[in-house]
């Protein structure tokens, strides 16, 4: 779990919500939700991909293979926390998940944009940066 921004003083309510979120992210319920999300991904892509292609998800930024052991799921929204819909979560490698939060946390502009739009906007920025550094 990443630490909060240094420039923010949390209210009591915010601190309580943050503690609840941290407990959820370490719970068997979250790990079951991750497994459900992975199985749903495979199910949804099974008919789309050819048999010899992998149906496993990849990081939306760099294309690295996403696995239950190695991948992160980023919450696009917290509206259904604990009962996330498939589209509430996006697969990212740890490096790009941290980079997304670094950009989001550092910029009031991204935060004012709204979490859903900011998530996909930052993924686009990171993807362009990744492509620009690829020979």
ChimeraX attribute file (.defattr): number of C-alpha atoms within 10 A of each C-alpha:
attribute: neighborCount
match mode: 1-to-1
recipient: residues
	/A:1	8
	/A:2	8
	/A:3	5
	/A:4	11
	/A:5	11
	/A:6	7
	/A:7	7
	/A:8	7
	/A:9	10
	/A:10	12
	/A:11	9
	/A:12	9
	/A:13	9
	/A:14	11
	/A:15	12
	/A:16	12
	/A:17	12
	/A:18	14
	/A:19	12
	/A:20	11
	/A:21	16
	/A:22	13
	/A:23	13
	/A:24	15
	/A:25	14
	/A:26	11
	/A:27	12
	/A:28	11
	/A:29	13
	/A:30	17
	/A:31	14
	/A:32	11
	/A:33	17
	/A:34	20
	/A:35	14
	/A:36	13
	/A:37	22
	/A:38	20
	/A:39	13
	/A:40	13
	/A:41	15
	/A:42	16
	/A:43	12
	/A:44	12
	/A:45	15
	/A:46	15
	/A:47	10
	/A:48	10
	/A:49	12
	/A:50	10
	/A:51	9
	/A:52	6
	/A:53	9
	/A:54	12
	/A:55	17
	/A:56	14
	/A:57	19
	/A:58	17
	/A:59	22
	/A:60	20
	/A:61	23
	/A:62	18
	/A:63	13
	/A:64	14
	/A:65	16
	/A:66	20
	/A:67	18
	/A:68	12
	/A:69	6
	/A:70	10
	/A:71	20
	/A:72	21
	/A:73	19
	/A:74	18
	/A:75	18
	/A:76	18
	/A:77	16
	/A:78	14
	/A:79	11
	/A:80	10
	/A:81	13
	/A:82	13
	/A:83	12
	/A:84	18
	/A:85	13
	/A:86	14
	/A:87	10
	/A:88	18
	/A:89	17
	/A:90	19
	/A:91	24
	/A:92	27
	/A:93	23
	/A:94	16
	/A:95	13
	/A:96	20
	/A:97	20
	/A:98	15
	/A:99	15
	/A:100	23
	/A:101	15
	/A:102	13
	/A:103	17
	/A:104	19
	/A:105	15
	/A:106	13
	/A:107	11
	/A:108	10
	/A:109	11
	/A:110	17
	/A:111	16
	/A:112	11
	/A:113	13
	/A:114	12
	/A:115	16
	/A:116	14
	/A:117	14
	/A:118	19
	/A:119	22
	/A:120	15
	/A:121	15
	/A:122	19
	/A:123	21
	/A:124	14
	/A:125	14
	/A:126	19
	/A:127	16
	/A:128	14
	/A:129	13
	/A:130	12
	/A:131	12
	/A:132	9
	/A:133	7
	/A:134	7
	/A:135	4
